[in-house]
Amino acid sequence: MYEQIGRLKMELEWLKKKLPACNKWKRSQVEIGHADISIRRQCELLGLSRSSLHYQPREESVANLDLMRELDQLHLDRPWLGARKLAVLVSRHEQPVNRKRITRLMRKMGLECLFCRPKREKVSQEHRRHPNLVKGEIINRPCLVWSADITYIPMSKGFMYLAAVIDWYSRLVVSWQLSNSLDSLFCERMLEASLQQGQPKIYHTDQGAQFTSEGWIRRVESANIRVSMTHSGRYQENLFIERLWRSLKYEDIYPNGYSSVSDLECGIADYIRYYNEVRPHQALEYLTPRQVHESVGS
């Protein structure tokens, strides 16, 4: 019996390591009023602190939301600026803002100063590093390289996160997904939706936690797609989707100032439809992404 108990404990520890790491997913699995397993025991099995079960993150103040919108626009225009210089720029025409506040808000927004980091940077051991496979790759047709990324979307009252997949050759937005948090699950839903449209040779992303998660990597590789990642802090290696973010924000998000998630979702859907089907692209000789995607074929 003791041998069986020991084996069960070992298997339980193994299972805990395989569970998604985000607490949001774990909280969603707790069954209130379960007939046989108490809430305390469910939390133990999921590796979840019981106190976090009812945790509600504090909403940002109106002043911070305004500041986050300004940071988003500054970062979009000058992604190489760090928290120190952003604090100086913001303080020129607002109340003085310290660097720590800027740093905290940038982390919440998922923004990072983009530059070539010194070699003394610590290498994360939490995920297997993947090379940049698109460097030097000849991309002469659709469905060779798809790129995924996440961006912060400001609203008049609050904010959301948007993830999207774009074809490097045709610039077609293959799929997209909105979320109110930076967990990996909404990116995995977007990944599944994109794979319904086809299978590229290479899936290219940055080294964010959403794209280095076990679930993302396992799903991409199970579809016989090669995983490619940018070097940390080099936004030029994912430039096409960065251009999509700029166009989306300046042509739709900033002018409209959406106040509800449903309006935002409808607005983004309309814009991406316009971006794919109507908007001429100079780099595509003024054709639309859809025209290029379908004329070459996949």
C-alpha positions in Angstrom: 0.0 0.0 0.0 2.8 2.4 0.9 4.4 1.7 -2.5 1.1 2.6 -4.2 0.8 5.8 -2.2 4.4 6.8 -3.1 3.7 6.2 -6.7 0.5 8.2 -6.6 2.3 11.1 -5.0 5.0 11.0 -7.6 2.4 10.9 -10.4 0.6 13.9 -8.8 3.8 15.9 -8.7 4.4 15.1 -12.4 0.8 16.1 -13.3 1.2 19.5 -11.5 4.3 20.3 -13.6 2.2 19.6 -16.8 -0.7 21.9 -15.8 -0.8 25.3 -17.4 1.0 27.8 -15.2 -1.4 30.7 -15.2 -3.6 31.1 -12.1 -6.5 32.3 -14.2 -6.9 28.8 -15.7 -6.4 27.1 -12.4 -9.1 29.2 -10.7 -11.5 28.3 -13.6 -11.0 24.6 -12.7 -12.1 24.9 -9.1 -15.6 23.4 -8.6 -17.5 25.2 -5.8 -19.7 22.8 -3.8 -18.0 19.6 -5.1 -19.6 16.6 -3.3 -16.3 14.8 -2.5 -13.4 17.2 -2.8 -13.2 20.3 -0.7 -12.2 23.7 -2.1 -9.0 23.5 0.0 -8.1 20.1 -1.5 -8.9 21.2 -5.0 -6.5 24.2 -4.6 -3.8 21.9 -3.3 -4.2 19.5 -6.2 -4.0 22.4 -8.7 -1.0 24.0 -7.0 -3.1 27.1 -6.3 -3.1 29.3 -3.2 -6.5 29.3 -1.7 -6.3 33.1 -1.0 -5.8 33.7 -4.7 -9.1 31.9 -5.5 -11.1 35.1 -4.8 -8.4 37.5 -5.8 -9.7 40.5 -7.9 -7.0 42.7 -9.4 -7.3 46.3 -8.5 -8.4 48.4 -11.4 -6.1 51.1 -12.6 -7.0 54.8 -11.9 -8.2 57.1 -14.6 -4.9 58.9 -14.4 -3.0 55.7 -14.9 -5.2 54.7 -17.9 -4.6 58.0 -19.5 -0.8 57.6 -18.9 -1.0 54.0 -20.4 -2.6 55.3 -23.5 0.1 57.9 -23.9 2.9 55.3 -23.2 1.4 53.1 -25.9 1.5 55.9 -28.5 5.1 56.9 -27.5 6.2 53.3 -27.6 4.6 52.7 -31.0 6.5 55.7 -32.4 9.8 55.2 -30.6 10.1 51.6 -29.4 13.7 52.1 -28.4 12.9 54.5 -25.5 13.2 53.0 -22.0 11.3 53.9 -18.8 13.8 56.7 -17.9 13.4 58.7 -21.1 9.7 58.0 -21.3 9.3 59.4 -17.8 11.1 62.6 -18.9 9.0 63.0 -22.0 5.7 62.5 -20.1 6.7 64.8 -17.3 7.3 67.7 -19.8 3.6 68.3 -20.2 2.1 66.4 -17.3 2.6 66.1 -13.6 6.0 64.7 -12.8 6.0 60.9 -13.3 8.7 58.7 -11.8 10.5 55.9 -13.5 9.1 53.1 -11.2 5.5 54.0 -12.1 6.4 54.0 -15.8 8.2 50.6 -15.4 5.2 49.0 -13.6 2.7 50.2 -16.2 4.9 49.1 -19.1 5.1 45.6 -17.6 1.3 45.5 -17.2 1.0 46.6 -20.9 3.5 44.0 -22.1 5.8 46.8 -23.4 9.5 46.4 -23.6 12.3 48.7 -24.6 13.5 47.3 -27.9 17.3 47.3 -28.4 20.1 44.8 -28.7 20.8 43.7 -25.1 24.4 43.3 -23.8 25.6 39.7 -23.7 25.6 39.7 -19.9 21.8 39.3 -20.1 20.7 36.2 -18.2 19.4 33.4 -20.4 16.0 32.0 -19.2 16.1 28.3 -18.4 12.4 28.0 -18.4 12.1 27.2 -22.1 14.1 25.7 -24.9 15.6 28.4 -27.1 14.7 28.3 -30.8 16.7 29.9 -33.6 15.6 32.7 -35.9 14.8 30.6 -39.0 13.5 33.5 -41.1 16.8 35.3 -41.3 18.1 34.6 -44.8 15.0 32.6 -45.7 13.7 33.3 -49.3 10.0 34.1 -48.8 8.4 34.0 -52.3 4.9 32.7 -51.7 2.2 32.7 -49.0 2.1 30.1 -46.2 5.9 29.9 -45.9 6.2 32.1 -42.7 3.5 33.2 -40.3 4.3 35.6 -37.5 2.3 36.0 -34.2 2.5 38.9 -31.7 0.6 40.6 -28.9 -0.1 44.3 -28.5 -1.8 46.5 -25.8 -5.1 48.1 -26.9 -6.1 51.2 -25.0 -9.8 52.0 -24.5 -11.6 55.0 -23.2 -12.3 53.1 -19.9 -9.7 50.3 -19.5 -7.7 48.2 -22.0 -7.4 44.8 -23.7 -4.7 42.8 -25.3 -4.8 41.8 -29.0 -2.9 38.8 -30.5 -2.7 38.3 -34.3 -1.1 36.1 -36.9 0.1 37.6 -40.2 1.5 35.9 -43.4 4.9 37.4 -44.1 4.5 37.3 -47.9 1.0 38.5 -48.4 0.6 40.5 -45.1 -2.7 38.8 -44.7 -4.0 38.7 -41.1 -4.8 35.0 -40.7 -6.4 35.1 -37.3 -6.7 37.2 -34.2 -7.9 37.1 -30.6 -8.8 39.6 -27.8 -8.2 39.0 -24.1 -8.3 41.0 -20.9 -5.1 39.3 -19.6 -1.7 38.2 -20.9 -2.3 34.5 -20.2 -1.2 31.9 -22.9 -4.7 30.4 -23.4 -6.0 33.1 -25.7 -2.9 32.8 -27.8 -3.5 29.1 -28.1 -7.1 29.7 -29.2 -5.7 32.0 -31.9 -3.2 29.4 -32.9 -5.9 26.8 -33.4 -8.0 29.2 -35.4 -5.0 30.0 -37.7 -4.3 26.3 -38.3 -7.8 26.0 -39.7 -6.7 28.4 -42.5 -3.6 26.4 -43.4 -0.2 25.3 -42.2 2.9 27.4 -42.8 6.4 26.1 -43.0 7.6 28.3 -40.2 5.8 29.9 -37.2 7.8 33.0 -36.1 7.3 34.8 -32.8 9.2 36.7 -30.1 10.3 35.0 -26.9 7.3 36.1 -24.8 5.9 33.6 -22.3 2.8 33.0 -24.4 4.9 31.7 -27.3 7.4 29.8 -25.3 4.7 27.9 -23.3 4.7 24.2 -23.5 1.1 24.2 -25.0 2.1 26.6 -27.8 5.3 24.8 -28.8 3.7 21.3 -28.6 0.8 22.4 -30.8 3.0 24.0 -33.4 5.4 21.1 -33.6 2.6 18.6 -33.7 1.4 20.2 -36.9 4.9 19.6 -38.4 5.6 23.4 -38.4 9.1 24.7 -37.4 9.3 27.1 -34.5 11.3 30.3 -35.1 11.9 33.1 -32.5 13.4 36.6 -32.6 16.4 37.4 -30.6 15.4 39.2 -27.4 14.7 42.9 -27.9 15.0 43.0 -31.7 11.7 44.2 -33.0 13.1 44.5 -36.6 13.0 40.7 -36.7 9.2 40.8 -36.5 8.7 44.0 -38.4 5.6 43.1 -40.6 3.3 42.6 -37.6 4.7 45.7 -35.9 3.6 47.6 -39.0 0.1 46.1 -38.6 -0.1 47.3 -35.0 0.9 50.8 -36.1 -1.7 50.9 -38.9 -4.5 49.5 -36.7 -3.9 51.9 -33.8 -3.5 55.1 -35.9 -6.3 54.3 -38.3 -8.8 52.8 -35.9 -8.0 52.4 -32.2 -6.9 56.0 -31.4 -9.5 57.8 -33.5 -12.4 55.8 -32.2 -11.6 55.5 -28.5 -13.8 52.4 -27.9 -15.6 52.3 -24.6 -16.9 48.7 -24.5 -15.3 45.4 -25.3 -18.1 44.5 -27.7 -17.6 47.7 -29.7 -13.9 47.2 -29.7 -14.2 43.6 -31.0 -16.6 44.7 -33.8 -14.3 47.6 -34.7 -11.2 45.4 -34.9 -13.1 42.8 -37.0 -14.2 45.6 -39.4 -10.7 47.0 -39.6 -9.0 43.7 -40.2 -11.5 42.9 -42.9 -10.7 46.3 -44.4 -7.0 45.7 -44.0 -7.2 42.3 -45.7 -9.7 43.0 -48.4 -9.7 46.8 -49.3 -6.7 48.7 -48.0 -3.9 49.0 -50.7 -0.4 48.2 -49.5 2.5 50.1 -51.0 4.9 47.2 -50.4 2.5 45.0 -52.4 2.4 47.3 -55.3 -0.9 48.7 -54.1 -2.7 45.4 -54.1 -4.5 44.1 -51.0 -3.2 41.2 -48.9 -6.1 39.0 -50.0 -5.3 39.7 -53.7 -1.7 38.7 -53.2 -2.5 35.7 -51.0 -5.0 34.3 -53.5 -3.1 35.2 -56.7 0.0 33.3 -55.7 -1.8 30.5 -54.0 -0.7 28.6 -51.0 
